[in-house]
């Protein structure tokens, strides 16, 4: 037992239960004064068995010295059982993030909040990546009262540090009419879809003008069949609009459904069947949020694996006017600019020579509309 240092003599008394067969009040008192230990043996109980059994002629327990403090310790058997218990789980602290860590901004409703928590776990060991989450449980694009996502995104993308990528998961609560100043547009109607697509495009435009990739995460079924029908329609609108505008759409419906319908349990990242959705039939459990984040990670790799110097340059862009990313993966692999010596002049007499060198218009093609129009 470790000794505690105090001002003067510190008295710590530990009383242990004696071997089985002696009364509970027969205790061995150990008195420790500094480095010295004194053992006070209990008085032996010489009463007959029946007197001890019924408590007749009970003796007074041995008293410790004046001023001593008695601490009762469990019997040796109980001590062994207690020691056999596994130690409490130690929570591993999250690695601190670098001051210049690249920011991934997650926006949306309640499902986006779960996605943000899953991404936090996914990138916990990446000090160069920080997840920033801005969500409102019932906020979407059909109503702007709770949150105007366009206004928020415009302001956030002008602040520092500028996000490297934006991940949006919006639409779970958008199965409702759209309120306009002069009218109400019912859900779902062609007019509703037109307005909703326009609001999707506004967010895409804000991100594109500031050269920040915007990833649209698809929706997932919920326990309510009617709500799932609404979510299915909204998810189709988001998917079609993303494909038409060339945006990145991440389909997560199949991993969290069975034959297209809601399912509460399923395989996690390790292949073990676990509870993926909460009992309310909407939110994600810890395992479900981590699985959801896994699919988003696959598309975030391109945005996060750009060269460091390019990321630093992007942080310095003011945001005024469109910005062209020079390290676009679709560009060629040339590592130098084209010089005048690399150009091959067109051959004389060719249409390209006439247009580029002589500066003359091309000859009209017989039978084509412009051939008759020039006469």
C-alpha positions as CSV (number, residue, x, y, z in Angstrom):
1,X,0.0,0.0,0.0
2,X,1.6,3.3,-1.0
3,X,2.2,5.8,1.8
4,X,0.9,9.3,1.7
5,X,3.2,12.1,2.8
6,X,1.6,14.8,5.0
7,X,2.8,17.5,7.4
8,X,3.7,15.3,10.4
9,X,2.9,11.7,11.3
10,X,0.3,10.4,9.0
11,X,-1.7,7.5,10.4
12,X,-3.4,5.2,8.0
13,X,-5.2,2.2,9.4
14,X,-6.2,-0.8,7.3
15,X,-8.4,-3.4,8.8
16,X,-8.7,-6.7,6.9
17,X,-11.3,-9.4,7.5
18,X,-9.7,-12.5,9.1
19,X,-10.0,-16.1,7.9
20,X,-13.3,-17.7,7.5
21,X,-14.8,-19.1,10.8
22,X,-14.0,-16.0,13.0
23,X,-16.7,-13.4,13.6
24,X,-16.8,-10.4,11.3
25,X,-15.9,-8.1,14.2
26,X,-12.7,-10.0,14.8
27,X,-10.4,-7.8,12.7
28,X,-6.7,-7.6,12.3
29,X,-5.7,-3.9,12.7
30,X,-2.6,-2.7,10.9
31,X,-1.3,0.7,12.2
32,X,1.3,2.4,10.0
33,X,3.3,5.4,11.3
34,X,5.7,6.6,8.8
35,X,7.8,3.6,7.7
36,X,7.0,1.6,10.8
37,X,4.1,-1.0,10.8
38,X,2.4,-2.3,14.0
39,X,0.0,-5.2,13.9
40,X,-2.7,-5.5,16.6
41,X,-3.9,-9.1,16.7
42,X,-7.6,-9.6,17.6
43,X,-8.6,-11.3,20.8
44,X,-9.3,-15.0,20.3
45,X,-12.9,-16.0,20.7
46,X,-13.0,-19.0,23.0
47,X,-16.8,-19.2,23.2
48,X,-18.5,-22.5,22.3
49,X,-19.8,-22.9,18.8
50,X,-23.5,-22.4,19.8
51,X,-22.8,-19.2,21.6
52,X,-20.9,-17.8,18.7
53,X,-23.7,-19.0,16.3
54,X,-26.4,-17.2,18.2
55,X,-24.3,-14.3,19.3
56,X,-24.4,-15.0,23.0
57,X,-21.7,-13.5,25.1
58,X,-20.4,-11.5,22.2
59,X,-17.0,-9.9,22.9
60,X,-16.2,-6.3,22.1
61,X,-14.1,-5.9,18.9
62,X,-10.4,-4.9,19.2
63,X,-10.1,-1.1,19.1
64,X,-7.4,0.6,17.2
65,X,-5.2,3.2,18.8
66,X,-6.7,6.7,19.5
67,X,-6.9,8.9,16.4
68,X,-6.5,6.0,14.0
69,X,-8.7,5.7,10.9
70,X,-10.1,2.2,10.0
71,X,-10.5,1.2,6.4
72,X,-12.3,-2.1,5.7
73,X,-10.9,-4.2,2.9
74,X,-12.8,-7.0,1.2
75,X,-11.8,-10.6,1.9
76,X,-9.0,-12.1,-0.3
77,X,-11.5,-14.0,-2.4
78,X,-13.4,-10.8,-3.2
79,X,-10.1,-9.0,-4.0
80,X,-9.2,-11.7,-6.5
81,X,-12.5,-11.5,-8.2
82,X,-12.3,-7.7,-8.4
83,X,-8.8,-7.9,-9.8
84,X,-10.0,-10.3,-12.5
85,X,-12.3,-7.8,-14.0
86,X,-11.1,-6.3,-17.3
87,X,-9.8,-2.8,-17.0
88,X,-12.0,0.1,-18.1
89,X,-11.7,1.0,-21.8
90,X,-9.3,3.9,-22.3
91,X,-10.7,6.5,-24.7
92,X,-8.0,7.3,-27.3
93,X,-7.6,11.1,-27.6
94,X,-8.1,12.4,-31.1
95,X,-4.9,13.5,-32.9
96,X,-4.6,17.3,-32.9
97,X,-5.1,18.9,-36.3
98,X,-2.5,21.0,-38.0
99,X,-3.0,24.8,-38.1
100,X,-3.0,24.6,-41.9
101,X,-5.2,21.5,-42.1
102,X,-7.5,21.3,-45.1
103,X,-11.2,21.8,-44.2
104,X,-14.0,19.7,-45.4
105,X,-17.3,21.5,-44.9
106,X,-20.4,19.3,-44.3
107,X,-23.8,21.0,-44.7
108,X,-27.3,19.7,-44.6
109,X,-30.0,18.3,-42.3
110,X,-30.0,15.7,-39.6
111,X,-28.5,13.0,-41.9
112,X,-25.7,15.3,-42.7
113,X,-25.0,15.7,-39.0
114,X,-24.5,11.9,-38.7
115,X,-22.3,12.0,-41.8
116,X,-20.1,14.7,-40.2
117,X,-19.6,12.5,-37.1
118,X,-18.7,9.6,-39.4
119,X,-16.2,11.7,-41.2
120,X,-14.7,12.9,-38.0
121,X,-13.9,9.2,-37.1
122,X,-12.7,8.5,-40.6
123,X,-10.2,11.3,-40.6
124,X,-9.3,11.1,-36.9
125,X,-5.7,10.0,-37.8
126,X,-5.3,12.6,-40.5
127,X,-3.9,15.8,-38.8
128,X,-3.9,17.5,-42.2
129,X,-7.7,17.1,-42.6
130,X,-10.4,18.8,-40.4
131,X,-14.1,18.2,-40.7
132,X,-16.4,21.3,-40.2
133,X,-20.1,20.5,-39.8
134,X,-22.9,23.0,-40.2
135,X,-26.3,21.3,-40.0
136,X,-29.9,22.1,-39.0
137,X,-32.1,19.0,-38.4
138,X,-35.1,20.0,-40.5
139,X,-33.5,22.5,-42.9
140,X,-33.6,21.9,-46.6
141,X,-34.1,23.7,-49.9
142,X,-37.9,23.6,-50.0
143,X,-38.0,26.1,-47.1
144,X,-35.4,28.8,-46.3
145,X,-36.8,29.9,-43.0
146,X,-34.5,27.7,-40.8
147,X,-31.5,28.1,-43.0
148,X,-30.7,29.9,-46.3
149,X,-28.0,27.5,-47.6
150,X,-27.1,29.7,-50.5
151,X,-26.4,32.8,-48.3
152,X,-24.5,30.7,-45.8
153,X,-22.3,29.1,-48.4
154,X,-21.6,32.4,-50.1
155,X,-20.3,33.8,-46.8
156,X,-18.5,30.7,-45.6
157,X,-16.5,30.3,-48.8
158,X,-15.2,33.9,-48.5
159,X,-14.0,33.3,-44.9
160,X,-10.6,31.8,-44.0
161,X,-9.7,29.0,-44.0
162,X,-11.5,28.3,-47.2
163,X,-12.9,24.8,-47.4
164,X,-11.1,22.4,-49.7
165,X,-14.4,20.7,-50.5
166,X,-18.1,21.0,-49.6
167,X,-20.2,17.9,-48.9
168,X,-24.0,18.4,-48.9
169,X,-26.6,15.9,-47.8
170,X,-29.9,17.8,-48.0
171,X,-33.5,16.8,-48.8
172,X,-34.8,14.4,-46.1
173,X,-37.3,17.0,-44.9
174,X,-38.1,18.6,-48.3
175,X,-41.2,16.7,-49.0
176,X,-43.4,19.8,-48.4
177,X,-44.8,22.7,-50.4
178,X,-42.5,25.6,-51.4
179,X,-43.7,29.0,-50.1
180,X,-43.2,31.9,-52.5
181,X,-44.1,35.5,-51.8
182,X,-47.0,35.4,-54.2
183,X,-48.1,31.7,-54.1
184,X,-47.6,28.2,-52.6
185,X,-46.2,25.5,-54.9
186,X,-47.4,22.0,-53.9
187,X,-45.3,19.0,-53.6
188,X,-44.7,17.1,-55.8
189,X,-45.6,19.0,-59.0
190,X,-43.6,20.1,-62.1
191,X,-43.4,23.7,-60.8
192,X,-42.1,22.4,-57.5
193,X,-39.4,20.4,-59.3
194,X,-38.4,23.3,-61.4
195,X,-37.9,25.6,-58.4
196,X,-36.1,22.9,-56.4
197,X,-33.7,22.3,-59.3
198,X,-33.0,26.0,-59.5
199,X,-32.1,26.1,-55.8
200,X,-29.8,23.1,-56.2
201,X,-28.1,24.9,-59.1
202,X,-27.6,28.0,-57.0
203,X,-25.5,26.1,-54.5
204,X,-23.5,24.4,-57.2
205,X,-22.9,27.8,-58.9
206,X,-21.6,29.4,-55.6
207,X,-19.1,26.5,-55.1
208,X,-18.1,26.4,-58.8
209,X,-17.4,30.2,-58.9
210,X,-15.0,29.8,-56.0
211,X,-13.4,26.7,-57.4
212,X,-14.5,24.5,-54.4
213,X,-15.7,21.0,-55.3
214,X,-19.3,20.4,-54.2
215,X,-20.3,16.7,-53.5
216,X,-23.9,15.8,-53.4
217,X,-24.6,12.8,-51.1
218,X,-27.8,11.0,-52.0
219,X,-30.6,10.2,-49.6
220,X,-31.5,7.0,-47.9
221,X,-34.8,5.3,-47.1
222,X,-36.4,5.8,-43.7
223,X,-38.8,3.7,-41.6
224,X,-41.9,5.6,-42.7
225,X,-43.2,4.3,-46.0
226,X,-44.7,7.7,-47.0
227,X,-41.6,9.5,-46.0
228,X,-39.5,7.0,-48.0
229,X,-41.7,7.7,-51.1
230,X,-41.0,11.4,-50.8
231,X,-37.3,10.9,-50.2
232,X,-37.2,8.6,-53.3
233,X,-38.6,11.3,-55.5
234,X,-36.3,14.0,-54.1
235,X,-33.3,11.8,-54.4
236,X,-34.1,11.2,-58.1
237,X,-34.3,15.0,-58.7
238,X,-30.9,15.6,-57.0
239,X,-29.3,12.7,-58.9
240,X,-30.6,13.9,-62.3
241,X,-29.7,17.5,-61.8
242,X,-26.2,16.6,-60.6
243,X,-25.7,14.4,-63.7
244,X,-26.9,17.2,-66.0
245,X,-24.7,19.9,-64.4
246,X,-21.6,17.6,-64.2
247,X,-21.6,17.7,-60.4
248,X,-20.4,14.7,-58.2
249,X,-23.3,12.6,-56.9
250,X,-22.6,9.9,-54.3
251,X,-25.3,7.1,-54.3
252,X,-25.7,5.6,-50.9
253,X,-29.2,4.2,-51.2
254,X,-28.3,0.6,-51.9
255,X,-25.9,0.1,-49.0
256,X,-28.6,1.2,-46.5
257,X,-31.6,-0.6,-48.0
258,X,-32.9,-4.1,-48.8
259,X,-34.7,-4.4,-52.1
260,X,-34.9,-0.7,-52.1
261,X,-36.7,-0.5,-48.7
262,X,-35.6,0.6,-45.3
263,X,-33.6,-1.8,-43.2
264,X,-32.3,-1.1,-39.7
265,X,-29.4,-3.5,-39.6
266,X,-26.7,-4.6,-42.1
267,X,-23.0,-5.2,-42.6
268,X,-20.7,-2.6,-41.3
269,X,-17.2,-1.8,-42.7
270,X,-15.9,-5.1,-41.2
271,X,-18.6,-7.2,-42.7
272,X,-20.3,-7.7,-39.3
273,X,-24.1,-7.3,-39.2
274,X,-24.8,-4.4,-36.8
275,X,-27.5,-1.9,-36.1
276,X,-26.9,0.9,-38.7
277,X,-30.0,3.1,-38.1
278,X,-31.5,4.4,-34.9
279,X,-34.8,3.2,-33.4
280,X,-36.5,6.4,-34.7
281,X,-36.0,5.0,-38.2
282,X,-34.2,8.1,-39.4
283,X,-30.8,8.7,-37.9
284,X,-27.6,6.6,-38.1
285,X,-25.9,4.7,-35.3
286,X,-22.1,5.1,-34.9
287,X,-21.5,2.1,-37.2
288,X,-24.0,3.4,-39.7
289,X,-22.4,6.9,-39.7
290,X,-19.0,5.4,-40.2
291,X,-20.2,3.3,-43.1
292,X,-21.9,6.3,-44.7
293,X,-18.7,8.3,-44.4
294,X,-16.8,5.5,-46.1
295,X,-18.6,6.1,-49.4
296,X,-18.0,9.8,-49.2
297,X,-14.3,9.2,-48.6
298,X,-13.9,7.6,-52.0
299,X,-15.0,10.8,-53.7
300,X,-13.1,13.1,-51.4
301,X,-9.8,11.6,-52.2
302,X,-9.3,13.7,-55.4
303,X,-10.0,17.0,-53.6
304,X,-7.8,16.2,-50.6
305,X,-4.8,14.7,-52.4
306,X,-3.9,17.7,-54.4
307,X,-0.4,19.0,-54.1
308,X,0.3,21.1,-51.0
309,X,1.4,24.2,-52.9
310,X,-1.7,24.1,-55.0
311,X,-3.8,24.0,-51.8
312,X,-1.9,27.0,-50.4
313,X,-2.6,29.0,-53.6
314,X,-6.3,28.2,-53.5
315,X,-6.4,29.6,-49.9
316,X,-5.1,32.9,-51.3
317,X,-7.7,33.3,-54.0
318,X,-10.0,36.2,-53.3
319,X,-13.0,34.6,-54.9
320,X,-13.7,37.4,-57.3
321,X,-14.6,35.9,-60.6
322,X,-14.2,32.3,-61.9
323,X,-11.0,30.4,-61.0
324,X,-9.5,27.7,-63.2
325,X,-7.8,24.8,-61.4
326,X,-4.6,24.2,-63.4
327,X,-4.0,20.7,-61.9
328,X,-7.2,19.3,-63.2
329,X,-6.8,15.5,-63.5
330,X,-8.4,15.7,-67.0
331,X,-5.6,17.9,-68.2
332,X,-2.6,16.5,-70.0
333,X,0.6,15.4,-68.2
334,X,2.9,18.0,-69.7
335,X,5.1,19.7,-67.2
336,X,6.1,22.7,-69.4
337,X,4.5,25.5,-71.3
338,X,4.4,25.5,-75.1
339,X,7.0,27.8,-76.7
340,X,7.1,29.3,-80.2
341,X,9.7,26.8,-81.3
342,X,7.3,24.0,-80.5
343,X,4.7,25.3,-82.9
344,X,4.6,23.8,-86.5
345,X,3.2,26.4,-89.0
346,X,0.5,25.1,-91.3
347,X,1.4,24.3,-94.9
348,X,0.7,26.9,-97.5
349,X,-2.4,26.2,-99.6
350,X,-4.3,24.5,-96.8
351,X,-7.5,25.8,-95.2
352,X,-5.7,26.3,-91.9
353,X,-2.9,28.4,-93.6
354,X,-5.6,30.6,-95.2
355,X,-7.4,31.1,-91.9
356,X,-4.5,31.5,-89.5
357,X,-1.6,32.9,-91.6
358,X,-3.4,34.9,-94.4
359,X,-6.3,35.9,-92.2
360,X,-8.9,35.1,-94.9
361,X,-12.2,33.4,-94.3
362,X,-12.6,29.8,-95.4
363,X,-14.1,29.1,-98.8
364,X,-17.8,28.2,-98.6
365,X,-18.7,24.6,-99.3
366,X,-20.9,24.1,-102.3
367,X,-24.4,23.0,-101.4
368,X,-24.2,24.3,-97.8
369,X,-26.3,27.1,-96.6
370,X,-23.4,29.6,-96.2
371,X,-22.4,29.1,-99.8
372,X,-25.7,30.5,-101.0
373,X,-25.8,33.2,-98.3
374,X,-22.4,34.7,-99.4
375,X,-23.6,35.3,-103.0
